[in-house]
């Protein structure tokens, strides 16, 4: 355009006329008109100027739009959020509130689980986690807040500044919310407290959450949900355990560990009601308490010590100190390199020991009553927790009666030999459909066929294997409709050195195991209280009692007949809830491959 004006001033009708001898690349070519009429240079100049002006206006508009978009996003990224304490949080309806115990405000708090329609128009303070958030425009934000046992409620945040602040909150952030309870026209189906929502007036972030390694929502999905929608994220067990703090926040885990707490409470309650005294035995000991090599060894000054495999010897010694009935809740350590669904290297033992008058079945009756008390108490007191678990891990309710069914070991083996092969054949038939295409199914069938042969040839003096116990559990359930039973009179050769032999046949012993759904949860027996018989029995089993001479000596000064048992707490919870792995019922499980977190 500048070139054209210069050319016109010099008297040329077109740039081309002025620049005939010049390089054509310097100026625009002359426009050809179909009619052959000459081009008006002034008109052409005005058109070009107009076109350039339009392009400049368009560029200016786009720049303005980009600036507006940047301005809109800038507050979210760079907003100045008030930093507050308990001394001045009233100064702002929102902000980051750091709790450092400066004062007590006297606020009354309400749990999310307690919010209900009858509280309409009441104003409440709640502390919860941000489970989800959803912004609508720049003045409205919906928060889904999660409280105790993963109960949730929807909170409505309205107002440009406070809604903007709400939209900044990351999932799992801890917040204090003050607002009015309202009743929506339609239920909030995504929340457990579906009949109410909160109209937020004040919102404070107590602790913000960084980006999460896994979503609690993903960790809380059931197998049915995952199968129905393959696009959903599946969180495997190792990822869960590596990020256990987040995994514990799922509704099912909240239920599991509250049930676990109640198992211990009910055990302790029953013991105290029956005149037991709680004791606390040492966990650092001079020799293996159960004998054998499955013991953790550690340095102890200029010698070595061992982690207690059980409080067994100390329970018995306490009875000889005239305590008569004792119990303990404490850690148990087993150095077993067993990477199975039911073994841990550290678990919580519920142990009891008591004297009796005539027959060790007096103790067995006490144990049976104890489990009835625990099961009845869980069903009575933990319905919300049980349903929370069932939602993610569906299970069949435990079937039991009191007193429970008791079998002798010989009766149990004969029942297994009679009906066990049929149960295994049914399992094989269920796998045969895809055995041709699935190598795992084909291998499982071979293992099961070998198990059938093992059952059929089983000697009644041979101990039950894990698979034997499982099959027997199914046999018993089908026969009597119960999942909880006792097996008495185990072979003497498979029990510890301190187990009292059967008075009529030394092949057997006065010992017993308790089972839930075909898995052992209790091992117990009458203990030998005569020092000479104890030494004789240990010699027969090849056990050196030299390292536990103090234990042997405790029976030399007059000893009461006694019996007891040890219960694996995690197993009780696992089997009551029919879970598939004991790591689900250990808060921070320890096994041969895991020592953290």
VMD Tcl script that draws the C-alpha trace (Angstrom):
set ca {
  {0.00 0.00 0.00}
  {2.82 2.38 0.87}
  {4.54 1.51 -2.41}
  {1.36 2.15 -4.39}
  {0.88 5.60 -2.88}
  {4.49 6.49 -3.72}
  {4.04 5.33 -7.29}
  {0.85 7.35 -7.73}
  {2.51 10.47 -6.41}
  {5.14 10.00 -9.10}
  {2.48 10.02 -11.86}
  {2.25 6.31 -12.65}
  {-1.20 4.78 -13.22}
  {-0.10 1.51 -11.60}
  {2.81 0.22 -9.57}
  {3.66 -2.06 -12.47}
  {3.92 0.93 -14.84}
  {6.34 2.66 -12.50}
  {8.36 -0.49 -11.84}
  {8.49 -2.07 -15.28}
  {12.22 -2.33 -15.06}
  {12.21 -3.24 -11.39}
  {11.99 -6.66 -9.74}
  {8.32 -7.76 -9.70}
  {8.65 -9.12 -6.18}
  {8.83 -5.64 -4.67}
  {5.20 -4.68 -5.42}
  {1.86 -6.37 -5.88}
  {1.08 -7.27 -9.51}
  {-1.34 -5.10 -11.48}
  {-4.92 -6.33 -11.26}
  {-6.46 -7.53 -14.51}
  {-10.07 -6.51 -15.18}
  {-12.18 -8.85 -17.37}
  {-13.84 -5.96 -19.17}
  {-10.47 -4.54 -20.04}
  {-11.30 -1.28 -18.21}
  {-8.37 0.36 -16.43}
  {-8.05 -0.11 -12.66}
  {-8.75 2.90 -10.43}
  {-5.66 3.10 -8.20}
  {-7.37 5.22 -5.52}
  {-10.21 2.73 -5.28}
  {-7.77 -0.15 -5.01}
  {-5.86 1.64 -2.30}
  {-9.05 2.24 -0.29}
  {-10.02 -1.43 -0.59}
  {-6.64 -2.58 0.62}
  {-6.74 -0.10 3.47}
  {-10.21 -1.27 4.47}
  {-9.14 -4.90 4.37}
  {-6.11 -4.18 6.51}
  {-8.28 -2.30 9.01}
  {-10.64 -5.29 9.30}
  {-7.75 -7.62 9.93}
  {-6.37 -5.30 12.59}
  {-9.80 -5.13 14.28}
  {-10.11 -8.93 14.20}
  {-6.65 -9.34 15.74}
  {-7.53 -6.80 18.43}
  {-10.76 -8.70 19.22}
  {-8.93 -12.00 19.55}
  {-6.32 -10.40 21.77}
  {-9.08 -8.95 23.96}
  {-10.78 -12.36 24.18}
  {-7.50 -14.04 25.12}
  {-6.87 -11.40 27.77}
  {-10.38 -11.96 29.20}
  {-9.84 -15.71 29.34}
  {-6.51 -15.23 31.08}
  {-8.11 -12.84 33.53}
  {-10.86 -15.36 34.22}
  {-8.43 -18.17 34.96}
  {-6.00 -16.00 36.90}
  {-8.10 -15.79 40.12}
  {-8.31 -19.60 40.32}
  {-4.57 -19.98 40.08}
  {-3.48 -16.87 41.90}
  {-6.39 -15.94 44.18}
  {-5.33 -14.60 47.53}
  {-7.01 -16.85 50.09}
  {-7.27 -15.55 53.66}
  {-5.00 -17.34 56.12}
  {-6.86 -17.64 59.42}
  {-6.57 -18.99 62.95}
  {-9.13 -19.67 65.63}
  {-8.47 -16.15 66.89}
  {-9.69 -14.39 63.73}
  {-11.61 -16.86 61.52}
  {-14.81 -14.85 62.12}
  {-13.28 -12.09 59.99}
  {-13.85 -14.04 56.76}
  {-16.55 -16.51 55.64}
  {-13.91 -18.64 53.92}
  {-10.18 -19.31 53.95}
  {-7.40 -21.59 55.17}
  {-7.85 -22.20 58.90}
  {-4.79 -23.51 60.75}
  {-5.61 -25.26 64.01}
  {-2.86 -24.77 66.57}
  {-4.95 -24.97 69.74}
  {-4.95 -21.19 70.31}
  {-8.38 -21.27 71.96}
  {-11.67 -23.11 72.40}
  {-14.52 -21.56 70.43}
  {-17.37 -23.44 72.05}
  {-18.77 -24.52 68.67}
  {-21.05 -27.57 68.72}
  {-20.29 -30.17 66.07}
  {-22.55 -32.51 64.13}
  {-21.43 -35.68 62.37}
  {-22.41 -36.13 58.73}
  {-24.14 -39.39 59.68}
  {-26.46 -37.50 62.06}
  {-27.86 -35.11 59.42}
  {-31.52 -35.85 58.70}
  {-34.63 -34.09 57.29}
  {-36.05 -33.40 60.76}
  {-33.15 -30.93 61.24}
  {-34.46 -28.64 58.47}
  {-33.38 -24.99 58.94}
  {-31.02 -25.90 61.79}
  {-27.54 -24.45 61.46}
  {-24.68 -26.85 62.07}
  {-20.91 -27.09 62.09}
  {-19.43 -30.21 60.51}
  {-15.87 -31.33 59.86}
  {-15.48 -33.62 56.88}
  {-13.41 -34.49 53.84}
  {-14.10 -33.24 50.33}
  {-15.14 -36.41 48.53}
  {-16.07 -34.70 45.24}
  {-16.62 -31.16 43.96}
  {-18.47 -29.72 40.97}
  {-18.55 -26.07 39.90}
  {-21.41 -24.52 37.94}
  {-20.41 -21.14 36.62}
  {-18.35 -18.82 38.79}
  {-20.90 -18.35 41.59}
  {-22.03 -21.90 42.42}
  {-20.17 -25.01 43.60}
  {-21.46 -28.36 44.88}
  {-19.31 -30.24 47.40}
  {-19.85 -33.85 48.42}
  {-18.59 -34.09 51.99}
  {-17.61 -37.40 53.60}
  {-17.79 -38.09 57.31}
  {-17.75 -41.03 59.71}
  {-18.07 -44.51 58.14}
  {-17.95 -42.80 54.71}
  {-21.37 -41.21 55.12}
  {-21.78 -38.35 52.63}
  {-23.87 -35.19 52.23}
  {-24.14 -32.58 49.49}
  {-23.17 -29.00 50.37}
  {-24.22 -26.06 48.19}
  {-21.78 -23.14 48.08}
  {-23.13 -19.91 46.51}
  {-21.31 -16.63 46.01}
  {-18.51 -15.64 43.66}
  {-15.65 -15.59 46.16}
  {-16.66 -18.47 48.45}
  {-17.69 -20.68 45.51}
  {-14.38 -19.91 43.83}
  {-12.60 -20.95 47.02}
  {-14.68 -24.15 47.21}
  {-13.72 -24.98 43.65}
  {-10.04 -24.80 44.60}
  {-10.36 -27.53 47.24}
  {-8.77 -30.84 46.23}
  {-10.35 -34.20 46.92}
  {-9.68 -35.50 50.45}
  {-9.05 -31.99 51.82}
  {-10.31 -31.56 55.39}
  {-12.85 -28.75 55.79}
  {-15.00 -27.10 58.45}
  {-18.41 -26.15 57.15}
  {-21.11 -24.02 58.76}
  {-24.48 -23.98 57.11}
  {-28.22 -24.51 57.26}
  {-29.77 -27.92 56.79}
  {-32.28 -27.93 53.93}
  {-34.50 -30.59 52.40}
  {-34.19 -30.82 48.59}
  {-37.20 -31.46 46.39}
  {-35.60 -34.62 45.01}
  {-33.32 -36.98 46.94}
  {-29.58 -36.64 46.43}
  {-29.07 -40.25 45.33}
  {-25.29 -39.96 45.15}
  {-25.07 -39.33 48.93}
  {-25.86 -41.55 51.90}
  {-27.69 -38.62 53.57}
  {-29.93 -38.34 50.53}
  {-32.77 -36.48 52.24}
  {-30.80 -33.36 53.18}
  {-28.23 -30.92 51.88}
  {-26.27 -28.07 53.45}
  {-26.58 -24.43 52.40}
  {-23.05 -23.28 53.15}
  {-22.46 -19.96 54.90}
  {-18.88 -20.51 56.05}
  {-16.20 -22.77 54.59}
  {-12.68 -23.26 55.94}
  {-9.93 -25.54 54.70}
  {-8.27 -27.17 57.71}
  {-5.80 -29.21 55.66}
  {-5.46 -29.29 51.88}
  {-4.71 -32.52 50.01}
  {-2.00 -32.91 47.40}
  {-2.68 -34.87 44.18}
  {-3.67 -38.41 45.14}
  {-1.81 -41.60 44.09}
  {-5.19 -43.35 44.00}
  {-8.80 -42.22 44.24}
  {-10.70 -43.39 47.32}
  {-13.74 -43.76 45.08}
  {-11.83 -46.25 42.87}
  {-10.56 -48.19 45.90}
  {-14.13 -48.55 47.16}
  {-15.64 -50.21 44.08}
  {-17.15 -53.70 44.27}
  {-16.22 -56.51 41.90}
  {-19.69 -56.29 40.36}
  {-19.18 -52.60 39.49}
  {-15.80 -53.32 37.92}
  {-17.14 -56.18 35.83}
  {-20.12 -54.10 34.67}
  {-17.88 -51.27 33.47}
  {-14.39 -52.33 32.32}
  {-13.39 -48.68 31.89}
  {-13.38 -48.18 35.67}
  {-10.02 -48.17 37.45}
  {-9.22 -51.39 39.34}
  {-6.97 -50.90 42.38}
  {-5.03 -54.09 43.14}
  {-4.03 -55.27 46.60}
  {-0.38 -54.21 46.46}
  {-1.30 -50.65 45.40}
  {-3.83 -50.53 48.23}
  {-1.29 -51.65 50.81}
  {1.38 -49.29 49.47}
  {-1.11 -46.44 49.93}
  {-2.85 -47.88 52.98}
  {-3.79 -44.51 54.49}
  {-6.01 -43.73 51.50}
  {-7.26 -47.31 51.23}
  {-8.40 -47.23 54.87}
  {-10.76 -44.38 54.00}
  {-13.06 -46.58 51.91}
  {-16.43 -47.39 53.42}
  {-15.70 -51.14 53.53}
  {-12.41 -50.66 55.40}
  {-14.06 -48.28 57.83}
  {-16.51 -51.10 58.54}
  {-13.86 -53.84 58.75}
  {-11.74 -52.13 61.37}
  {-14.69 -51.04 63.48}
  {-15.83 -54.67 63.47}
  {-12.29 -55.70 64.42}
  {-12.41 -53.31 67.36}
  {-15.70 -54.83 68.47}
  {-14.31 -58.37 68.27}
  {-11.63 -57.36 70.80}
  {-14.16 -55.50 72.95}
  {-16.57 -58.45 73.02}
  {-13.76 -60.91 73.76}
  {-12.56 -58.79 76.66}
  {-16.14 -58.22 77.85}
  {-16.89 -61.95 77.99}
  {-13.64 -62.71 79.76}
  {-14.26 -60.08 82.43}
  {-17.86 -61.19 82.89}
  {-16.53 -64.68 83.66}
  {-13.96 -63.58 86.24}
  {-10.86 -63.65 84.03}
  {-7.91 -61.36 84.78}
  {-6.17 -59.57 81.91}
  {-2.40 -60.08 81.85}
  {0.49 -58.77 79.74}
  {3.24 -61.27 79.05}
  {6.73 -60.47 77.67}
  {7.31 -60.56 73.92}
  {11.11 -60.77 74.22}
  {11.95 -64.27 75.45}
  {15.00 -66.49 75.85}
  {13.77 -69.42 73.74}
  {11.10 -70.34 71.22}
  {7.82 -70.52 73.14}
  {6.29 -73.12 70.82}
  {9.51 -74.92 69.87}
  {10.61 -75.32 66.26}
  {12.34 -72.94 63.88}
  {9.49 -70.54 63.11}
  {10.78 -67.84 65.42}
  {12.34 -64.40 64.93}
  {15.81 -64.11 66.46}
  {17.45 -60.82 67.40}
  {20.48 -59.51 69.26}
  {19.97 -58.87 72.97}
  {23.06 -57.17 74.46}
  {25.73 -59.92 74.59}
  {23.29 -62.77 73.86}
  {20.25 -63.46 71.68}
  {16.51 -63.18 72.24}
  {13.41 -64.35 70.39}
  {10.08 -62.73 69.57}
  {7.30 -64.61 71.36}
  {5.34 -67.04 69.16}
  {2.54 -66.90 71.73}
  {2.00 -66.06 75.41}
  {1.38 -69.77 76.02}
  {4.01 -70.57 78.63}
  {3.38 -67.36 80.58}
  {-0.38 -67.93 80.67}
  {0.23 -71.32 82.28}
  {2.77 -69.92 84.72}
  {0.27 -67.20 85.73}
  {-2.29 -69.88 86.59}
  {0.26 -71.57 88.85}
  {0.58 -68.20 90.58}
  {-3.08 -68.74 91.60}
  {-4.66 -66.36 89.10}
  {-7.02 -69.20 88.02}
  {-8.39 -67.48 84.88}
  {-6.33 -65.20 82.65}
  {-6.55 -63.67 79.20}
  {-4.45 -61.44 76.97}
  {-4.83 -59.36 73.82}
  {-1.42 -58.87 72.24}
  {0.92 -59.32 69.27}
  {2.12 -62.73 68.15}
  {5.15 -63.29 65.89}
  {5.60 -66.25 63.53}
  {8.64 -66.53 61.24}
  {6.77 -68.68 58.72}
  {7.67 -68.04 55.08}
  {4.03 -68.56 54.11}
  {2.69 -66.29 51.38}
  {-0.91 -67.46 51.62}
  {-4.30 -65.79 51.97}
  {-4.43 -66.58 55.71}
  {-0.90 -66.22 57.12}
  {0.83 -63.20 58.63}
  {4.20 -62.94 60.34}
  {2.67 -60.68 63.00}
  {-0.94 -60.84 64.13}
  {-3.05 -60.09 67.18}
  {-3.71 -63.00 69.50}
  {-6.73 -63.31 71.75}
  {-5.49 -65.79 74.35}
  {-7.20 -67.32 77.37}
  {-6.25 -69.96 79.94}
  {-8.17 -71.29 82.94}
  {-8.10 -74.00 85.56}
  {-10.85 -76.63 85.59}
  {-12.18 -79.17 88.06}
  {-12.71 -82.49 86.27}
  {-12.65 -82.35 82.48}
  {-11.10 -80.02 79.92}
  {-14.50 -79.75 78.23}
  {-15.32 -77.25 80.98}
  {-12.86 -74.96 79.15}
  {-14.21 -75.95 75.74}
  {-17.67 -74.90 76.91}
  {-16.24 -71.52 77.95}
  {-14.63 -71.07 74.50}
  {-17.89 -71.95 72.75}
  {-19.76 -69.43 74.89}
  {-17.13 -66.80 74.13}
  {-17.61 -67.12 70.37}
  {-21.37 -67.08 70.72}
  {-21.00 -63.83 72.69}
  {-18.77 -62.33 69.98}
  {-20.98 -63.34 67.04}
  {-24.18 -62.25 68.78}
  {-22.62 -58.92 69.74}
  {-21.39 -58.21 66.22}
  {-24.80 -58.88 64.70}
  {-26.47 -56.74 67.37}
  {-24.06 -53.81 67.48}
  {-22.42 -53.61 64.05}
  {-25.20 -53.70 61.45}
  {-24.09 -50.46 59.78}
  {-20.49 -51.68 59.61}
  {-21.51 -55.12 58.32}
  {-23.57 -53.56 55.52}
  {-20.72 -51.17 54.67}
  {-18.48 -54.18 54.09}
  {-21.16 -56.14 52.26}
  {-21.65 -53.29 49.78}
  {-18.12 -53.75 48.42}
  {-17.50 -57.39 49.37}
  {-20.81 -59.31 49.25}
  {-20.94 -62.27 51.65}
  {-23.28 -64.85 53.16}
  {-24.11 -64.25 56.82}
  {-22.37 -66.60 59.24}
  {-24.58 -69.48 60.38}
  {-23.99 -70.77 63.91}
  {-25.78 -72.06 66.96}
  {-24.91 -72.38 70.64}
  {-23.75 -74.84 71.78}
  {-22.08 -75.60 68.46}
  {-21.60 -78.94 66.72}
  {-18.57 -80.91 67.93}
  {-16.80 -83.71 66.08}
  {-13.97 -85.94 67.20}
  {-11.00 -85.88 64.84}
  {-11.83 -89.43 63.66}
  {-15.45 -88.42 62.97}
  {-14.32 -85.36 61.01}
  {-11.89 -87.37 58.87}
  {-14.49 -90.02 58.13}
  {-17.04 -87.35 57.17}
  {-14.45 -85.78 54.87}
  {-13.70 -89.14 53.23}
  {-17.39 -89.86 52.78}
  {-18.66 -86.56 51.31}
  {-15.52 -84.58 50.49}
  {-14.79 -86.11 47.05}
  {-18.30 -85.15 45.86}
  {-17.72 -81.51 46.83}
  {-14.40 -81.43 44.95}
  {-15.94 -83.06 41.86}
  {-18.56 -80.30 41.75}
  {-15.77 -77.71 41.78}
  {-14.03 -79.55 38.94}
  {-17.25 -79.59 36.88}
  {-17.56 -75.81 37.31}
  {-14.05 -75.31 35.91}
  {-14.24 -77.75 33.00}
  {-16.20 -75.32 30.80}
  {-13.15 -73.16 30.16}
  {-10.35 -75.62 30.95}
  {-9.51 -76.04 27.24}
  {-8.82 -72.32 26.79}
  {-7.67 -71.38 30.28}
  {-4.39 -73.00 31.47}
  {-5.08 -71.92 35.08}
  {-8.38 -73.83 35.11}
  {-6.70 -76.91 33.62}
  {-4.00 -76.78 36.32}
  {-6.58 -76.28 39.08}
  {-8.48 -79.35 37.87}
  {-5.34 -81.49 38.10}
  {-4.70 -80.25 41.65}
  {-8.29 -81.04 42.64}
  {-8.15 -84.51 41.13}
  {-5.01 -85.20 43.17}
  {-6.82 -83.87 46.26}
  {-9.66 -86.35 45.74}
  {-7.13 -89.20 45.77}
  {-5.53 -87.74 48.90}
  {-8.90 -87.58 50.70}
  {-9.85 -91.13 49.76}
  {-6.54 -92.55 51.02}
  {-6.35 -90.40 54.16}
  {-5.21 -92.06 57.38}
  {-7.26 -91.05 60.44}
  {-4.04 -90.28 62.33}
  {-2.85 -87.85 59.64}
  {-3.38 -84.12 60.23}
  {-5.84 -82.16 58.07}
  {-4.35 -80.01 55.32}
  {-5.63 -76.52 54.56}
  {-7.59 -77.83 51.56}
  {-8.96 -80.71 53.66}
  {-10.28 -78.16 56.17}
  {-11.93 -76.08 53.43}
  {-13.67 -79.05 51.88}
  {-14.76 -80.27 55.30}
  {-16.23 -76.83 56.01}
  {-18.42 -77.12 52.91}
  {-19.40 -80.69 53.85}
  {-20.43 -79.57 57.36}
  {-22.38 -76.59 56.00}
  {-24.33 -78.83 53.65}
  {-24.93 -81.44 56.35}
  {-26.08 -79.22 59.24}
  {-26.41 -75.71 57.76}
  {-23.74 -74.28 60.09}
  {-20.37 -72.60 59.50}
  {-18.96 -72.76 63.03}
  {-17.92 -76.03 64.70}
  {-15.29 -77.68 66.90}
  {-13.03 -80.68 66.23}
  {-11.78 -82.47 69.37}
  {-9.17 -85.17 70.09}
  {-6.40 -84.43 67.59}
  {-3.50 -86.88 67.05}
  {-0.89 -86.38 69.77}
  {1.94 -86.33 67.23}
  {0.72 -83.14 65.55}
  {0.29 -81.09 68.75}
  {2.83 -79.16 70.93}
  {4.89 -80.92 73.62}
  {2.78 -79.50 76.49}
  {-0.49 -81.09 75.24}
  {-2.09 -83.64 77.58}
  {-2.33 -87.14 76.01}
  {-5.73 -88.85 75.85}
  {-6.21 -90.97 79.01}
  {-7.33 -94.07 77.06}
  {-5.14 -93.97 73.95}
  {-1.83 -92.09 73.74}
  {-2.23 -91.84 69.96}
  {-4.70 -89.04 70.64}
  {-4.63 -85.94 72.80}
  {-6.96 -83.72 74.80}
  {-6.76 -81.00 72.16}
  {-9.17 -79.15 69.91}
  {-9.49 -76.64 67.09}
  {-12.37 -74.26 66.32}
  {-13.37 -73.60 62.70}
  {-15.33 -70.94 60.81}
  {-16.29 -71.62 57.18}
  {-13.75 -74.43 56.97}
  {-10.74 -72.53 58.32}
  {-9.10 -72.85 61.72}
  {-9.38 -69.84 64.04}
  {-8.48 -71.49 67.38}
  {-5.99 -74.04 68.54}
  {-6.15 -75.23 72.14}
  {-5.77 -78.13 74.57}
  {-5.53 -79.36 78.09}
  {-1.93 -78.66 79.14}
  {0.28 -81.10 80.98}
  {0.55 -79.90 84.60}
  {2.72 -82.75 85.93}
  {6.46 -82.03 85.51}
  {7.47 -85.70 85.07}
  {4.80 -86.32 82.42}
  {5.84 -83.05 80.72}
  {9.47 -84.20 80.49}
  {8.40 -87.64 79.26}
  {6.13 -86.20 76.57}
  {8.79 -83.75 75.42}
  {11.29 -86.62 75.17}
  {8.86 -88.68 73.08}
  {8.44 -85.73 70.67}
  {12.17 -84.89 70.58}
  {11.84 -81.49 72.30}
  {14.66 -80.15 74.55}
  {13.13 -78.42 77.59}
  {16.45 -77.14 78.94}
  {15.89 -73.57 77.68}
  {12.47 -73.41 79.38}
  {13.41 -74.95 82.71}
  {11.62 -72.13 84.53}
  {8.40 -73.17 82.82}
  {8.92 -76.81 83.87}
  {9.73 -75.78 87.44}
  {6.47 -73.81 87.73}
  {4.62 -77.14 87.98}
  {6.80 -78.54 90.78}
  {5.12 -76.66 93.59}
  {1.56 -77.87 93.20}
  {-0.20 -77.24 89.88}
  {-3.84 -76.91 88.94}
  {-5.26 -78.84 85.95}
  {-5.83 -76.30 83.21}
  {-6.55 -75.68 79.52}
  {-6.93 -72.77 77.16}
  {-6.60 -71.54 73.61}
  {-5.19 -68.92 71.27}
  {-7.41 -67.10 68.77}
  {-6.20 -65.32 65.64}
  {-8.16 -62.06 65.75}
  {-7.60 -61.15 62.08}
  {-8.82 -64.57 61.01}
  {-12.00 -64.24 63.03}
  {-12.83 -60.96 61.27}
  {-11.83 -62.31 57.84}
  {-14.01 -65.41 58.16}
  {-16.96 -63.72 59.85}
  {-17.11 -61.35 56.85}
  {-16.14 -64.11 54.36}
  {-13.25 -62.03 52.98}
  {-10.74 -63.68 50.67}
  {-7.50 -62.43 52.23}
  {-6.32 -61.81 55.78}
  {-4.47 -58.67 54.65}
  {-7.87 -57.03 54.37}
  {-8.33 -57.40 58.14}
  {-4.83 -56.32 59.22}
  {-4.45 -52.56 59.30}
  {-0.76 -52.64 58.35}
  {-0.09 -56.28 57.48}
  {3.24 -57.99 57.95}
  {4.11 -60.97 55.79}
  {7.36 -62.41 54.35}
  {7.34 -59.76 51.60}
  {5.97 -56.71 53.40}
  {7.47 -54.71 56.24}
  {6.05 -51.28 55.30}
  {4.22 -49.01 55.72}
}
mol new
graphics top color blue
foreach p $ca { graphics top sphere $p radius 0.5 }
foreach p [lrange $ca 0 end-1] q [lrange $ca 1 end] { graphics top cylinder $p $q radius 0.2 }
display resetview
